[in-house]
Structure formats: structure tokens, C-alpha cells
């Protein structure tokens, strides 16, 4: 089933970590297996060469078992440091969020795709996100647990998207959890509720264009598809409209870039989405109860229609 | 038209296949058949006995049990405060009752009801009033998808916009939408009437067996086997009277609404001869 949520503050920042945690916690019944956040800090404060990278060196389940994994995790992190240094990336701040997940703030003025490819080439290492504003966190458990684990309760930013997952077609692990970063494009992430029926055709087409996929999840395809279209010069809204015709299946998804939040709903309108919009805030979720988690008072909400696409600016 | 009796009027409107459903939907009261009008164990309630319930900190199950308890105490008017878009509130009420929700409801609100008069001052989520048998339900704001799925009787009204698949599998009763309705509204409709004062999305009335859909705005596209029907004086009279009940008006006038019915080209399940049925069974 899965639940998705998104929010954007227009013209200001707020504690979006706390807000998104509340929204996703209220959607726990739609999927308790894993929870993911794609939170966007204030992109205007980042310099041209400033980036944040979130990555992991093991799955949670791996880290809890085995005798050699801790040694391997240390080796993998050291290897990441070495490869970043080799590529000319300078780490200015590093946080060991859990035994297996890390947050690096770094400066880099080279080819970002080469850098992330080089790091991802390490066995057991997965980059969850790279961006000027984007910080992507996902792990097993409900929203409160993941938020506490990664200290997201004080995250200030402009917008974000999130996902609660009920594992149906793949394992309960971080690799299969949403959101998906559009590897290797800076700051593009997607959460999705639905099924794409032309996944393999779409994936092969994008692979022929040189894109790599980190999972077998159709939601990752949406992220890479949109990032590819924007990389080819389309505006986010154009890419979303194109996706309505080119992606086949039933879907409602949210996409975020460094300064925008977008949504698209397929022509069957088979997957839910409730929208609340005020002058300075927009909230979307699979169920109104998620929006009401941050607006306890009565609000006016509505369902976007079939084939509808919307974009909001931070 | 005015001289026609009820049977002929219903024939004129193409409603002769419609059967009234739900115990409280019976029109003619007969003391000998009194047991048909209420469910076993139904509560004797007094509309003048009123109760208020703040459900901000209650689960859906607790709310529904509390409504039942209040009806058991004879309360005929119940006001629910702070429903907070919770799911499955006000379901399975098989009783006379005035029920008012001050706020919004989540999914599956007021499903499987037979008889109550319900008013929701906010919005409702997916599958509101699913399988409603009888009663009157009015939603003041918007509604999600599958609004009034498979209802069999009663009046279900949303003053705002509704999502897709409104009245899917509708088997009777009346659905009225003040605004717009989404794609696949009236999908596999079997009986009853749907009135939409605004626009309708694509595939309206797709594969409908029977029933009637009236649209006041633009139709993005008709579904398979949905065709235009002829608006008659009786349609206009019925629409005028029905909308007046809820203080609603068609923007371009009821006489200019578009009437959609089943072409019945797909409706061929009973057209086969017995020998032909044997061949395919």
C-alpha cells in the first residue's frame, strides 16, 4: 500500500524534520516496514562547490549480525574517504549518524557523476543522496524511530518528501526503501505510490543513455527519468507532464528538487493524494490525517484529479 | 405527466428496474409489517435528546461504540466534534439518527449505513458512504474518490468537488455532487441516479448497466457503452425537486443538463438463449 507525503514552505524555512516525522508517523498504518525522508535545507545558503552526501556502508540487518561486519564497515568508510580525497573532494564536516550511516559535508568542483560513480564502485557502499540542499535518510522502522535515530527532529529547511513502506515486491531493507535519489543527479528525489508496468522498457532506455540503477524498484526509475528529462533541458513541470504519457501503470508520486516540489497523478487516478494549499504552505499526503498531524484545526483539502501535475516553488 | 401514476412515472423515467432497498427505505407503512422497518435490536431514539462527543483523543472503534451506546441511551441527535479526518467513523449505523460531524472524516466514513441523517461540515476521504442503504448524507466540502461506491438507496450529497470513480457500482439511491467529479464516475453503475452540477472527468459511465447520470458542466469523455439520453419533462421536474431539497442549483439550469444512460450494447448477459448459455457455461 505505502504512504507518501510532501510539504513545502514558500519563502521561509521551518522545522521540516519534525513536521515530516509527524506526517509519516500518522501514515504508519500504510506501511510499517521502513520510513524515508528527503529533506531540503536552504539551497540559497550553499556555495557553488558545497555539497552534502548521505551514505551507508552496510544494511541495518548486516550491522547487527556477524563477526566481521564492523571491521568491514570501518574499511569501507576509510575507502570512501580515500576516494573522495583522490578525486579532489574536501570533507569539511562528517557525522557518524549510526554505525553504518554517515553524513559528509564537502566541497568539490569536479565532475559530480564521476565522483559518485567512483565511491559507489566500492563494494557494500551505497550513496543515499548528494545535493546542495537534499539530505536523504531511510531506514527500517516507523517514522519516529528513524527520525530519532538520525536526529531529524531539528532539521530546518524549506521542503521535503517522505515515504512509509509496506514491502510487497522486494525485501525489507534500506536499498528497497524510499525516497529514491536520482543517481547521480544532485538534489532530485522521488517518493511513489503505485506500480509501473513499463519499468523494464523504461529502465533499458535510460541505461542505454548511460544511467545506472541502484535498485530494481520502479520508483527509482521515476526519479532517474525526471532527472534525465531536466538534464536535457526540460523544466520540472514539463518533465512531469511528459511522465503522465510515458510512464505506464497506476501511480501518484512526489518529486523534489533543490527548490521545488512537484506531484503527478496518472490518468486512472487509482492512487490517493490529498492536497492542502495556503499562501505560504503546501502539504500533500496519501491521507488527510497526515496533513492534520501538523494542522490540528480544520482545513480545506481536496484530491488532485486524474492526469494532474502541479509544481510549487520554495 | 402530472396525471401519471407512480408506476407509469417511473417507467417514463426509465426507473422501472429500480427496487427500493434498505429497511428504512420502505415507502408504504403497514402495521402488520412493522418489523420490516427496523433492524432487530434497533434502538428507540428521540431526536430531541441530544449528545455531544469530542473524539479528538478517541480511536475510530471507540467513537463508533460510543455512538452505539448513545443511541442505546435514546439519543437521537449526536454531534461529533474534532473528528480529525480519522478513518471509518460513523459506520454500520442501522438506525434512525441525526448525526453531525463537525470537521473532516478520513477513509470509509459512514459506510454500510441504513437510515441515519448525517451531515459532515468538512471534507471526507475515499469511499465515503460505501454501500449506504438508506438515509440522507450531506457533505459540506469536498470528497475523495469512490464517493458513494455501491450505494443502494438514500440521498448522498457533496456540495464541493469529488474525486474519481464516484458512484462506482451504484445500485440505487441518488448521488448529488455540487462541483466536479473525476474519471470513471458511474463505472459499472447498475441503478439509481447521479447528479453532477459541475464537470465530469474521462470515461464517465463506463460499462454502466443501467441508471441515469445527469451532468451540468462539461464531460471530458464518455466511457464504453455510455450514451446520451433524452431529457424529458419528468427529468427536469425530478431534478428541480431534488436539488431544491438541498438548496442547490444547476449553473446552467436543470433543463440544460446532459443525461447519460447505458447504451446496453454490453448489457447482454440475459440475451442468450438457454441453449446458448449451456454452450458457454
Boltz contact constraints between the chains, C-beta under 6 A:
constraints:
  - contact:
      token1: [A, 269]
      token2: [B, 164]
      max_distance: 6.0
  - contact:
      token1: [A, 269]
      token2: [B, 182]
      max_distance: 6.0
  - contact:
      token1: [A, 269]
      token2: [B, 183]
      max_distance: 6.0
  - contact:
      token1: [A, 272]
      token2: [B, 126]
      max_distance: 6.0
  - contact:
      token1: [A, 288]
      token2: [B, 85]
      max_distance: 6.0
  - contact:
      token1: [A, 288]
      token2: [B, 125]
      max_distance: 6.0
  - contact:
      token1: [A, 289]
      token2: [B, 85]
      max_distance: 6.0
  - contact:
      token1: [A, 289]
      token2: [B, 106]
      max_distance: 6.0
  - contact:
      token1: [A, 292]
      token2: [B, 84]
      max_distance: 6.0
  - contact:
      token1: [A, 292]
      token2: [B, 85]
      max_distance: 6.0
  - contact:
      token1: [A, 298]
      token2: [B, 103]
      max_distance: 6.0
  - contact:
      token1: [A, 298]
      token2: [B, 122]
      max_distance: 6.0
  - contact:
      token1: [A, 301]
      token2: [B, 123]
      max_distance: 6.0
  - contact:
      token1: [A, 302]
      token2: [B, 142]
      max_distance: 6.0
  - contact:
      token1: [A, 302]
      token2: [B, 161]
      max_distance: 6.0
  - contact:
      token1: [A, 303]
      token2: [B, 144]
      max_distance: 6.0
  - contact:
      token1: [A, 303]
      token2: [B, 163]
      max_distance: 6.0
  - contact:
      token1: [A, 305]
      token2: [B, 182]
      max_distance: 6.0
  - contact:
      token1: [A, 306]
      token2: [B, 164]
      max_distance: 6.0
  - contact:
      token1: [A, 306]
      token2: [B, 182]
      max_distance: 6.0
  - contact:
      token1: [A, 306]
      token2: [B, 183]
      max_distance: 6.0
  - contact:
      token1: [A, 306]
      token2: [B, 201]
      max_distance: 6.0
